[in-house]
Amino acid sequence: MSPQKWIAETNAVGMTSKSGRYGGGTYTHSDIAFKFASWISAEFELYLVREFKRMKEEEQKINELICLSNMENLNAVFINEKMLQKDRLLKLNQIAIQQMSILQDIGKRKLLK
Protein backbone atom coordinates (compact mmCIF):
# COMPACT_ATOMS: atom_id res chain seq x y z
CA MET A 1 0.00 0.00 0.00
CA SER A 2 1.35 3.40 -0.93
CA PRO A 3 1.55 6.20 1.64
CA GLN A 4 -1.04 8.22 -0.34
CA LYS A 5 -3.47 5.31 -0.37
CA TRP A 6 -2.87 4.71 3.35
CA ILE A 7 -3.61 8.37 4.13
CA ALA A 8 -6.77 8.36 2.01
CA GLU A 9 -8.20 5.09 3.33
CA THR A 10 -7.41 5.57 7.01
CA ASN A 11 -7.85 9.36 7.24
CA ALA A 12 -4.33 9.40 8.67
CA VAL A 13 -3.47 12.39 10.81
CA GLY A 14 0.08 13.66 11.02
CA MET A 15 1.17 12.22 7.69
CA THR A 16 1.34 13.93 4.31
CA SER A 17 2.38 12.64 0.91
CA LYS A 18 2.84 14.57 -2.32
CA SER A 19 3.64 13.31 -5.79
CA GLY A 20 6.24 15.02 -7.87
CA ARG A 21 9.83 14.87 -8.80
CA TYR A 22 11.03 17.97 -6.96
CA GLY A 23 8.36 18.82 -4.41
CA GLY A 24 7.14 15.33 -3.68
CA GLY A 25 7.71 13.07 -0.74
CA THR A 26 6.11 11.60 2.33
CA TYR A 27 6.44 13.43 5.62
CA THR A 28 5.43 12.39 9.11
CA HIS A 29 6.59 12.22 12.71
CA SER A 30 9.34 9.62 13.18
CA ASP A 31 7.15 7.50 15.51
CA ILE A 32 4.48 7.24 12.82
CA ALA A 33 7.10 6.54 10.15
CA PHE A 34 8.56 3.66 12.17
CA LYS A 35 5.12 2.14 12.75
CA PHE A 36 4.17 2.50 9.09
CA ALA A 37 7.46 0.99 7.94
CA SER A 38 7.10 -1.86 10.46
CA TRP A 39 3.63 -2.59 9.12
CA ILE A 40 4.99 -2.75 5.57
CA SER A 41 8.08 -4.83 6.35
CA ALA A 42 8.53 -7.47 9.05
CA GLU A 43 12.25 -7.36 8.27
CA PHE A 44 12.35 -3.64 9.09
CA GLU A 45 10.42 -4.21 12.31
CA LEU A 46 12.92 -6.89 13.34
CA TYR A 47 15.74 -4.46 12.56
CA LEU A 48 14.12 -1.85 14.84
CA VAL A 49 13.76 -4.33 17.69
CA ARG A 50 17.39 -5.46 17.39
CA GLU A 51 18.65 -1.88 17.18
CA PHE A 52 16.61 -0.91 20.24
CA LYS A 53 18.09 -3.81 22.22
CA ARG A 54 21.61 -2.85 21.10
CA MET A 55 21.08 0.75 22.17
CA LYS A 56 19.74 -0.32 25.58
CA GLU A 57 22.81 -2.52 26.13
CA GLU A 58 25.06 0.39 25.13
CA GLU A 59 23.18 2.70 27.49
CA GLN A 60 23.71 0.20 30.32
CA LYS A 61 27.47 0.13 29.63
CA ILE A 62 27.59 3.92 29.66
CA ASN A 63 25.69 4.01 32.95
CA GLU A 64 28.18 1.57 34.46
CA LEU A 65 31.11 3.69 33.28
CA ILE A 66 29.55 6.84 34.74
CA CYS A 67 28.98 5.08 38.05
CA LEU A 68 32.51 3.62 38.09
CA SER A 69 34.03 7.05 37.45
CA ASN A 70 31.98 8.51 40.30
CA MET A 71 33.07 5.70 42.63
CA GLU A 72 36.74 6.32 41.80
CA ASN A 73 36.37 10.00 42.63
CA LEU A 74 34.46 9.34 45.83
CA ASN A 75 36.97 6.70 46.90
CA ALA A 76 39.77 9.28 46.55
CA VAL A 77 37.76 11.75 48.67
CA PHE A 78 37.11 9.10 51.34
CA ILE A 79 40.79 8.10 51.40
CA ASN A 80 41.73 11.76 51.81
CA GLU A 81 39.30 11.94 54.74
CA LYS A 82 41.11 8.94 56.31
CA MET A 83 38.00 6.74 56.15
CA LEU A 84 38.73 3.07 56.94
CA GLN A 85 38.71 0.70 53.95
CA LYS A 86 35.78 -1.41 55.22
CA ASP A 87 33.73 1.75 55.81
CA ARG A 88 34.68 3.09 52.35
CA LEU A 89 33.61 -0.13 50.66
CA LEU A 90 30.25 -0.16 52.40
CA LYS A 91 29.62 3.50 51.59
CA LEU A 92 30.77 3.13 47.96
CA ASN A 93 28.56 0.06 47.51
CA GLN A 94 25.50 1.90 48.82
CA ILE A 95 26.19 4.91 46.60
CA ALA A 96 26.82 2.72 43.52
CA ILE A 97 23.50 0.91 43.97
CA GLN A 98 21.70 4.23 44.39
CA GLN A 99 23.37 5.81 41.35
CA MET A 100 22.67 2.82 39.07
CA SER A 101 19.05 2.86 40.17
CA ILE A 102 18.78 6.58 39.37
CA LEU A 103 20.48 6.19 35.97
CA GLN A 104 18.18 3.30 35.03
CA ASP A 105 15.13 5.25 36.18
CA ILE A 106 16.16 8.21 34.01
CA GLY A 107 16.51 5.84 31.03
CA LYS A 108 13.00 4.49 31.60
CA ARG A 109 11.55 8.00 31.79
CA LYS A 110 13.18 8.89 28.46
CA LEU A 111 11.37 5.96 26.85
CA LEU A 112 8.01 7.19 28.09
CA LYS A 113 8.40 10.61 26.47
Residue pairs with C-beta under 8 A, 6 or more apart in sequence:
1 9
1 40
2 17
3 15
3 17
3 26
3 36
4 17
4 19
6 12
6 15
6 36
7 15
7 16
7 17
12 32
14 28
14 29
14 32
15 26
15 27
15 28
15 32
15 36
16 26
16 27
16 28
17 25
17 26
17 27
18 24
18 25
18 26
28 36
34 48
37 44
37 45
38 44
38 45
38 48
56 107
59 107
63 100
63 103
63 104
63 107
64 100
66 99
66 103
67 96
67 99
67 100
67 103
70 95
70 96
70 99
71 92
71 95
71 96
74 91
74 92
74 95
75 88
75 92
78 87
78 88
78 91
78 92
79 88
83 91
